[in-house]
Amino acid sequence: MVEEKGIDWSSLWKKEDWWSFWLGMLLFFLCLAAAYGMDLMGWAVGASTWVDPAKAMKPVSANYAYLGPIGSLVVTYIVMLILLSIGAKAMGWKVGKFAGGFTVIFFLTWICWIIGHNAWIAATKPEQYGLPWSAHMTGEAGYIIALILGLLIGNLAKGFAEQLKEAAKPEWFIKTAIVLLGAVVGLKAPSVPPEILYNFLFRGLCAIVEAYLLYWALVYWVARRYFGLSREWAAPLASGISICGVSAAIATGGAIRARPIVPVIVASLVIVFAVVELLIIPFVAVAAFWNQPLVAGAWMGLAVKTDGAAAASGEIVDSLITGMHPEFAALQGWILNAAIITKIFIDIFIGVWAFVLAVIWVYWIERRPGERVEKLEIWYRFPKFVIGYFLTFFIVLVLASAIAGSVPHEQVTEALKPMSLAVKSEMNAFRRIFFALTFFSIGLISDFSTLRKEGIGKLALVYFVCLFGFILWIGLFISWLFFHDVHLLFLK
């Protein structure tokens, strides 16, 4: 909330949200050059399903095969370290500590990612690797391994974890990955009739009504009526549980001028519960709704809190369903996108909701005479990475559509190969690395001892009751209502 406040231009280089936009767009344009004959980023390391460890990773582009697996990994690490350290410096973080922590996080995460690609764990067709069976989890099992390792370090080696936390930035990592995800979806979009795409986006938009009118009001009412929480605690808690986790709790705390400790405690709860959801709900969704893939994906976006955990859950559901059920292979990416789209539309309105709450608190609840709320507050709260997602989506959609429209139908696949190298190989390689870093970082910063802190027990109980009492099930119902059988349109 502001009084006569102008635009704070320094936020362009001092805020994590903006840096996810800048970093994502920079990687996007550098990778996009490959579509036009300048392969600048093909050295990025990619993992493959393996039996022989020597074949576990390699550069994503054959143009950089001379680097070999280790060379590719080292170059990827160095470039990411430099880019992320620049952002850390601009945002006022301790660059030396960030660089040291990122180095450890990067290589531990990559080890987890490679282990997850072992054929015994990942192969969906084990016979191709000479194996009698496999867990059929796809390479994305590496995400779960990274999460578990992060949790072990964060809860059992707290001194070590503390040294790494300057670089454990799951929200920054996931928002950068989502900017790149827009391009991946944009490349798939030309193969989908426009009416289906518009229908898909509309269904994600409807999630706003659920999160803001159903979830928020119910959580706030339960917290006040049955648990006796004050408005100062009930409002940020309602936003944290029902909307977008950490970001929403912090935005709401600022809007109603809560004490700084309030959104901090709520954010801690959100992170802990998000990990619990991440370890359980994706697998429940796959087991129960594998035959309704988009319902399962959208449920992750509506039920799992924090951008990182929601996107991570969508990735697991996407990988498991398309890997274990080949008939849904054409939906690869779209299941994840169902989770992302619902989450993004919810994120978009955080600023609007913070503004609405600020107005209500100023003019009705606290009645502060002479004070007003600037409309510019909506822009301050708007998640900037969303701009990047839609920019990369529309740029690739337009470019890919132009290429596809300039050649006969039977030549489209060949004509799109350079674009596919840029998006499917190079951008996707960075997206997956950022996703994996997100999983590890979520685990690392999730301290379960938070739940034992004095005074937090009642908040945790409200969270538990609301999340498992009605939020999960309303989210499932809405997902079913809007995405039931929509996958059939994509498979025609």
N, C-alpha and C positions, 0 to 999 in steps of 0.2 A: 504494500500500500504506500502511496506517495502523496506528498503535498507539493504542488507546483513543481513537479519534477520533470526535467527534460530527458532527452534520449541519452543514455549512458553509452557512448560509443566505445568505451574501453571494454565493454562486455564482449565485443567482437573478438578480442584476443585474450580475455581473462577468464572466460566461462567455459567449463567443460562441454556444455551443450553445443556451443559454437565450434569448439575444436573437433568434436565428432563430425560436424558438417565439413569443416575445412579439410580435415584429414581424409575423410571418405571421398570428397570430391577430387582431391589431389590424386589419390590412388585410382579413382575412376578414370580420369582423363589420361593418366599415364598408361594405364592398361588398355584404354580404348585405342591408343595409337597403333596397337597390333592389328586392328581391323583395317588399317590403312597403310600397311607395309612397314611400320616402324615398331618392331618388337622390343619395347623398352623394359618390360617387366617379366619376361618369360623365365627369368632366373628364379622366380619364386618357387619355394619348395612345396611339393605336394606328396601326400601319403597314398600308398596303394595297399590293397589286401595282399598279404604275403605269407609265405611259408619259409622262404629263404630270406633272412634279415637283410641281405645285400640288395634285395629288391623292394624294401619297405618304403623307400622314398626316392624322389628324383626331381629335377627341374620340370615345371609344368609345360614348358615349351621345348621341342626338340632342338630349337636354335641354340639352346644353352646346355645341351647334353654334355659338352666338354667340362662343365663345372663338376659333374658328378654329384652324388647325393650329399656328401659333406660340404662341398663348396657351395652348393645351392642353399643348404641350411644356414651356413655361416653368413652368406650375403643377405639372406632374408632377415636374419637376426640383426645384422649391423644396420641395414636400412630402416627397419622398424624401430630400433633403438634410437637412431638419430631423429627420425620424424616425431616419435613420441616424446623424446627428451626436449625437443624444441617447444612442443605444446606444454610440457610440464614446466619449463622455464617461464614461458609466457604467463602461465597461470599462477606463478609464484610458489611452486612446489620446490622441495629440496632436490635439485637435479642429480647430485651425486648419489643420494640415497635412492632416488627413483631409478637411476640407471643400474645400480647394483641390485636392487630388488627386482627390476624387470628382467635382468639377465637370468637370475635364478628361476623366476616364474616362467619365463619363456622356455627354458630348456626342460624344466620339470613337466611343463604342460606338453611339450613336444614328445617327451618320452611316453607320457600317458596316451597321447594321440596315436603314436606308433603301436603301442601295445594293443590298443583298441582295434587296430587294423589287422592283427594276427588272424589268419584264416580260420583257426579253430573258434575264434570269437565272432568274426565279422562275415565270413563267407555265407552268401545266400544260396550258393550252389557248391557245396563242399566237394562234390565229385570232380569238379574242374581243377581242384587243387590236390587230388588224390587222397582226400580225407573221407572217412566213413560217415562223419557227422560234423555239425558245427552248431554254435549257439544262434546263428542266423541274425545277429544283432546289427550287422553292417558296421562300417568303420566308425560310425558315430558312437559306438560303445566307448570310444576314447574320451568322449565328453563326460560320461559317467565316472570313468576311472579318474579323470582330472578332478571332478567334483569331490569324489571320495578322498583322494589324496589331499586336496585342499582342506577338507573338513578335518582330517586326521592331524594335519599340521596346525590348523587354526585352533583346535581344541586340546591337543595333547602336547604340542611344542610351542607354547604361546610366546616364549621369548624369541624364537626363530621367526614365528609368524609376524611379530611386531616389527622385526627388521624388514619384512617384505611389504608391509601394508602401504607404504608410500607409493608403491607401484601396482597395488591390487585395486584396480579401478573398473569394476565390472560394468558400471553404467556407461563409462566412456568407451570401453571395448565393444559393448553390444550395440550402442548407437552408431558407431562407425561401421560395424558389420551390417546394420540395417540399411544404412545409406547405400552400401554396395549391393545389398539384396534387391533393391529397387531395379538395378540393371539386370540382374538374373531373371526377375519376373518380367521385365520389359522385353527380353529376348523371347520369352515363351508366349507373350501376349499376341503377336501376329497370327499365331495358329489357332487362337480362340476367337470365335465370332464376337463382334462388339457388344451385342445384346447380352451375352453371357458375362462378359467382363463388367459391364455396367451393373448387372444383377449382383455380381460378386461384391463389388464395391458398396452397393446399396445395403447389402446385408451386413457388412461391417459397420456401416454408418449407424445402423439400428442399435448397435451395441451401446452407443452413447446413452440412449434412453434407459437401457437397463442399468448401467453403472451409476448414472447420476440421479435418476428418479426413483429407482427401486432399491438398489444396494445401499446408497448413501443414507437415504431416509430411514431405512430399516435398522441399519447399524447404529445410527445416531439415537434413534428411539430406544433401542434395546440398551445401549450404554447408559442413557439417562434414566430410563424408567426402571430397569431391573437391576442395574449395578450402581446407580447413584453417582455416576461420574459427572464432574462439572462440565460446563460448555467448553472450557479451555481444553480439556482432555478429550471430550466426546467428539468434537468436530475434526481434529487431526486424525484421531483414531478411525473415524468413519471414512475419511478420505483415504487413509493408508490401507484399510481393509478392502474398500469397495472400488477404488479407482485405480491408481497407478502406484501403489506402494510408497517408496521413499520420496519420490518427487512430489506426489500429491500431498503427503503428510507435511513436508517442508513448506510447500506453497500455501497450504491451509494455515499452518502455524503462523506464517508471516502475515497472511491476510487478516487474521483475527488478533494479531499481536499477542500471541501466546508467549510464555516464557521460553527461552531458547532450549531448556531441557526437555520440553514437551515433544516437539517433533523429533528430537534426537532419540528419545526413548521409544517413540512409536516406530521410527525408522529401524531401530535395532530389532524390534519385534517382527516387523515386516520381513526383514532379511532372514531371520531364523525360520519363520513359518514358510517363507518361499522355498527354502531348501527342503523342508519336510514335504511340501507339495511336489517339488521337482523330483524327489525320490520315489513318489508313490503315484501321483495322478496320471502322468503320461502312460505308464504301464497298465493302469486300470482302463484308460481310454482305448489303448490298442487292443486289450483283451475283450472289452465289451462292445466297441464300436468300430472294429476294423473294417466292417462292411459299409460304414458310413464315414469315410475318411475325412471329409470336410467338416462334419459335425465334431469329430475328435479334435481336429486342428483348431477350430473356432473355440471349442471349450477351453483349450489351453490359454487362449488370449483373454478369455472372460473370467477364468477361475484362478489362474496362477498370477501372483502379484510380483511386481518389479518387472521392468522391461527385459532384464537379463534372464530371469527365470522363466518368464512367459515364452520368450523366443527360444530359449533352450529346450523347453518342454515341447514346443511345436516342432523343433528340429528332430527330437527323438521320435515323436509320433510319426512324422513324415518318413523318416528313415526306416523305422520298423515296419510300418504298413506297406510301403512300396517295396521293401526288401523281402518281406515274408509272403507277400501276395502280389505276384507278378502282374496279375490282371489290372492292378492299379498303378503300374509303372508310369503311365502317362500323367498321373497326378503328382509325380515327384516335384517338389517345390511349391505346388499349389496348396498342399496341406499345411506346410509351414506358413505360407502366405496367408492362409485363413486365420492363423493365430496372430500373425504380425498386423494384418489389416485391422482386426478388431481391436488390438492393443493400441495401434497408432491412432485410430479415430477417438479412442478414449483419451489418449495423451494430448491430442490436439486441443481438447476442451479444458485441460487443466487450468490454463490461464483464464478462460471465461469463468470457470467455476470459482477460482480464487477471487476474481473480481466481484462476482455475485455475493460470495460470503463476506467480503470486505464491506460491501454496501450494506448488507443486512446487519453486520456488527456495528458499523458506524452510525447508521440512521435508526436502528430499532433496538438492538440488544444492549449496546453500551451507550447509545445516544450521546455522541461526542459533538456538541454544538460547534458550528463553524468549520468543522473538518469535512473535507470531501475526498472522494476517491477518483484518481485520474484514470481515464479510459486506457491510457498507455500501459497501465498495469497488465492488461490482457496480453500485450506483446511481450512484456518482460517474462511472463509465465509460459508463453508458447514454446513448445519443444522444437528447437531449431533443426534438429536432425531429421525431423519429418519433412522439411523442405528438401533436404538432400535425397531422401527416399523417392519422393515424387519427381524430382529433377532427373535423377538417373533412370528412373522408370520411363519417363516420357522421352528423354533423349534417345535411349536405346530403342524404344518402341518406334519412334519416327524413323531412325536410321535403318533399323532392320526391315521395317515395312517398305521403305523406299528401295532397298536392295532387292527384297523379295518381289516387289512389283515391277522391277526393271528387267526381269528374266523370265523365260517360260517356266511353268510350274515344275517341270521335271528337273530343272537346274537350280531350284531354290536352295536345296541343301548344300550343294557345292558352292554357290555364291555366298552363302552365309558362313562358310568355314572360317574366314578371317575374323568375323564378328564373334563367332563361337569361341575361337581361341582367346580373344580379349575378355569375353564375359564368362563363359563356362569354365575356362581353365584358369585364367590369371586373376580376375576379380573374385571368382569363387574360392581360389586358393587363399587369398587374403581374408575373405569373409569367414572361411572355416577356421583360420588361425585365430581371428578375433573372437569367434564363438568359443573356441577351446580355452582361450585366455579368460573369457567370461566365466566359464564353468569353474576353473581352478580358483579364480579370484572370489567368486561367490562363496565357495567352500572356505577359503582362507579367512574371510572377514566374518564368517558366521560363528559367533561365540555362543554356544548353547548355555553357558553359565549366565548369560544375560537374563534368562528366564528365572533365575534364582535371586536376582537382585531385589532388595527390599522395596516394596511398593509397586512392583511391576506385575505381581501375581494376578491382581484383578484385571489389569489390561490384557494379559495373556489369556485369561479365561474368557473375556469378552471376544477376543480375536478367535479363539477356538470355537466358541458357541456359534458365532456368526458365520465363520468360514465353513464349518462342517454342518451347521444347522440349516443354512438356507442359501448361502452364496454359491457353493458348488452346484447345488441342484437347480437353482434358478438359472445359473449360467449354462448348465446342461440343457435345460428346457428351451432357453432362447436359442442356443446353438442348433438344437434339433429343429426348432420352429423355422429358422431361417436357412439352414444348410442341409436339411434332410433331402436326399436324392439329388442334390445339385451336382454331385460328382458325375452323374449320368450324362449331363450336358457336355462335360469335358471329354467323355469317352466315346461320344458319337463319331 
